Amino acid sequence: MQLICLANSWRPGGRCIAGIDRATGAWVRPVPPDCDAIPESRCTTGATALSLLDVFDVDVALPKETPPYQRENRTLQSWSWIVRGRVKAASLEPYVDDSAPIFHNTMDRVVGVVLDQLPPREWKSLQLVRPRQIRFERDAHDPHRWRARFKDKAGTEYLLKLTDPDTTRRLESGERIGTRCLLTLSLTRPWAGIDPSMLKVCYKIVAAVIDAEA
């Protein structure tokens, strides 16, 4: 399968890689057979890190069962990433999804029991959006992390955690991020924190910021 890389983001235990299948236009999130995170040491082609807008070959297969709420997941069959080239950001226009609200509601998270009421074919955990009035600000709970504040097409405002390593490094160095960009948004796996009696929720995150001029 050949993917356009639209995310190489932080996640607990490693990275989350995701992209668009060039043959079908569908989202794909490659994951190891025994966990969700890809080790950082594996997110490279030779000595070069896999970058946004890279076109790469990846060997994946459908999982035996659809993972909860993340129907885009595909099981890695090998670690051989082969980069074939790159695309321009302008070529992503057919994949922009401006539907609102983003990921089922207008909040920054979705309760798992809500998703349980949907058939798996309606689960969506990856979306490429064109943000309105975007700006970046430090996370109030962690000064070393950032959040993106933006509005969707309907005017709803979101404030979501940023897990894009490159954009985070640019923000930390004081660089201004342009407002002409696209965002790869991801819905996390269900999480209940340290209290198992709490309802499990899936958080909405900004997995990548793609410069529209790239």
C-alpha positions as CSV (number, residue, x, y, z in Angstrom):
1,M,0.0,0.0,0.0
2,Q,1.2,3.5,-0.8
3,L,0.3,6.3,1.6
4,I,0.7,10.1,1.8
5,C,2.1,10.7,5.2
6,L,-0.2,13.2,7.0
7,A,0.8,12.4,10.6
8,N,3.9,11.4,12.5
9,S,2.9,12.5,16.0
10,W,3.7,11.8,19.6
11,R,1.7,9.2,21.4
12,P,2.4,7.3,24.6
13,G,5.1,4.7,23.9
14,G,6.2,6.1,20.6
15,R,4.6,7.6,17.5
16,C,1.3,7.5,15.6
17,I,1.7,7.3,11.8
18,A,-1.3,8.0,9.6
19,G,-1.9,8.9,6.0
20,I,-4.1,8.7,2.9
21,D,-4.1,5.6,0.7
22,R,-3.3,7.0,-2.8
23,A,-5.3,4.2,-4.5
24,T,-8.6,4.7,-2.6
25,G,-8.4,8.1,-0.8
26,A,-9.1,6.3,2.5
27,W,-7.3,7.0,5.8
28,V,-5.0,4.4,7.1
29,R,-3.2,4.2,10.5
30,P,-0.5,1.5,10.5
31,V,-0.1,-0.1,14.0
32,P,2.1,-2.9,15.3
33,P,0.3,-6.3,15.9
34,D,0.8,-6.1,19.7
35,C,0.3,-2.4,20.6
36,D,-0.8,1.0,19.2
37,A,2.4,2.9,19.3
38,I,5.2,2.7,16.7
39,P,8.6,2.9,18.3
40,E,10.4,6.1,17.3
41,S,13.4,4.1,16.0
42,R,11.1,2.5,13.4
43,C,9.7,5.8,12.0
44,T,12.6,6.2,9.7
45,T,13.6,5.3,6.2
46,G,17.3,4.6,6.5
47,A,18.6,7.4,8.7
48,T,15.9,9.8,7.7
49,A,12.7,10.4,9.7
50,L,9.4,9.9,7.8
51,S,8.1,13.4,7.1
52,L,4.7,15.0,6.4
53,L,3.8,14.8,2.7
54,D,6.2,11.9,2.0
55,V,4.7,9.2,-0.2
56,F,5.8,5.9,1.2
57,D,5.1,2.1,0.8
58,V,4.0,0.2,3.8
59,D,3.0,-3.4,4.2
60,V,-0.3,-3.7,6.2
61,A,-3.3,-5.9,6.5
62,L,-6.8,-5.6,7.9
63,P,-7.0,-6.5,11.6
64,K,-9.0,-9.6,12.6
65,E,-11.4,-7.3,14.5
66,T,-12.1,-3.6,14.1
67,P,-10.3,-1.7,16.9
68,P,-12.7,0.2,19.2
69,Y,-13.6,3.5,17.4
70,Q,-10.5,3.5,15.1
71,R,-11.7,1.7,12.0
72,E,-8.7,3.1,10.0
73,N,-6.2,1.0,11.8
74,R,-4.3,-1.6,9.8
75,T,-1.8,-4.1,11.2
76,L,1.8,-3.8,10.1
77,Q,3.3,-6.8,8.4
78,S,6.9,-5.6,8.3
79,W,9.0,-2.5,9.2
80,S,10.1,-1.7,5.6
81,W,9.0,1.9,5.0
82,I,10.1,2.9,1.5
83,V,9.7,6.6,0.5
84,R,8.8,7.0,-3.2
85,G,8.6,10.8,-3.3
86,R,6.7,13.8,-2.0
87,V,3.5,15.7,-2.8
88,K,2.6,19.3,-2.5
89,A,0.1,20.5,0.1
90,A,-2.1,21.8,-2.7
91,S,-2.7,18.2,-3.8
92,L,-4.4,17.4,-0.5
93,E,-7.5,19.5,-1.4
94,P,-9.6,16.4,-2.4
95,Y,-9.1,15.0,1.0
96,V,-10.1,18.0,3.1
97,D,-13.2,17.2,5.1
98,D,-15.0,20.3,6.4
99,S,-17.9,18.5,7.9
100,A,-18.9,19.8,11.3
101,P,-19.0,19.1,14.1
102,I,-15.6,17.4,14.1
103,F,-15.7,13.8,15.4
104,H,-19.4,13.5,16.4
105,N,-19.8,16.6,18.7
106,T,-18.6,20.1,19.5
107,M,-16.5,19.2,22.5
108,D,-12.8,18.3,22.8
109,R,-13.6,14.6,23.6
110,V,-16.2,11.9,22.9
111,V,-17.5,9.5,25.5
112,G,-17.0,5.9,24.5
113,V,-20.7,5.0,25.2
114,V,-21.8,7.5,22.6
115,L,-19.6,5.8,20.0
116,D,-20.8,2.4,21.1
117,Q,-24.3,3.4,19.8
118,L,-22.9,3.9,16.3
119,P,-22.2,1.0,13.8
120,P,-18.4,0.6,13.3
121,R,-18.7,1.8,9.7
122,E,-19.6,5.3,11.1
123,W,-16.6,5.5,13.5
124,K,-14.1,8.1,12.3
125,S,-10.8,8.9,14.1
126,L,-8.9,10.8,11.4
127,Q,-9.9,13.9,9.5
128,L,-8.1,16.5,7.5
129,V,-9.6,20.0,8.1
130,R,-9.0,23.6,7.1
131,P,-9.1,25.5,10.4
132,R,-10.6,29.0,10.7
133,Q,-8.9,31.7,12.9
134,I,-6.2,29.3,14.2
135,R,-3.8,30.3,16.8
136,F,-1.4,28.4,19.1
137,E,-1.1,28.7,22.9
138,R,0.7,27.0,25.7
139,D,-1.1,24.2,27.5
140,A,-2.4,25.6,30.8
141,H,-1.6,22.3,32.5
142,D,1.9,21.7,30.9
143,P,4.0,24.7,29.9
144,H,6.1,22.5,27.6
145,R,3.1,21.4,25.5
146,W,0.9,23.4,23.1
147,R,-2.7,23.5,22.0
148,A,-4.3,24.7,18.8
149,R,-7.4,27.0,19.1
150,F,-9.5,27.2,15.9
151,K,-13.0,27.2,14.5
152,D,-14.6,24.7,12.1
153,K,-16.7,25.6,9.1
154,A,-19.8,26.0,11.3
155,G,-18.1,28.5,13.6
156,T,-17.6,26.1,16.6
157,E,-14.4,26.7,18.5
158,Y,-12.1,23.9,19.6
159,L,-9.0,24.0,21.8
160,L,-7.1,20.7,21.2
161,K,-3.8,19.3,22.3
162,L,-1.0,19.5,19.8
163,T,1.1,16.3,19.3
164,D,3.0,17.3,16.2
165,P,6.7,17.2,17.1
166,D,7.9,19.5,14.4
167,T,5.3,22.2,15.0
168,T,6.0,22.0,18.7
169,R,9.7,22.5,18.2
170,R,9.0,25.6,16.0
171,L,6.7,27.1,18.6
172,E,9.2,26.4,21.3
173,S,11.9,28.3,19.3
174,G,9.6,31.3,19.0
175,E,8.7,30.8,15.4
176,R,5.3,32.0,14.1
177,I,3.2,29.4,12.5
178,G,1.2,30.7,9.5
179,T,-2.6,30.6,9.6
180,R,-2.8,29.1,6.0
181,C,-2.5,25.5,7.0
182,L,-4.3,22.2,7.2
183,L,-4.7,20.1,10.3
184,T,-4.7,16.3,10.6
185,L,-7.0,15.6,13.5
186,S,-7.1,12.3,15.4
187,L,-9.4,10.7,17.9
188,T,-7.6,8.8,20.6
189,R,-8.4,5.3,21.8
190,P,-10.7,5.3,24.9
191,W,-9.1,6.3,28.2
192,A,-10.5,6.5,31.7
193,G,-7.4,7.8,33.5
194,I,-6.4,6.2,36.8
195,D,-10.0,5.7,38.0
196,P,-11.5,2.6,36.3
197,S,-15.0,3.7,37.5
198,M,-14.9,6.8,35.2
199,L,-16.4,6.8,31.8
200,K,-13.9,6.1,29.1
201,V,-13.4,9.1,26.7
202,C,-11.7,9.5,23.4
203,Y,-9.8,12.9,23.1
204,K,-9.5,14.9,19.9
205,I,-6.0,16.0,19.1
206,V,-4.1,17.9,16.4
207,A,-1.7,15.3,15.1
208,A,-0.2,17.4,12.3
209,V,0.0,21.0,11.1
210,I,0.6,21.1,7.3
211,D,1.8,24.4,5.9
212,A,-0.5,25.2,2.9
213,E,2.6,26.5,1.0
214,A,4.6,23.3,1.5
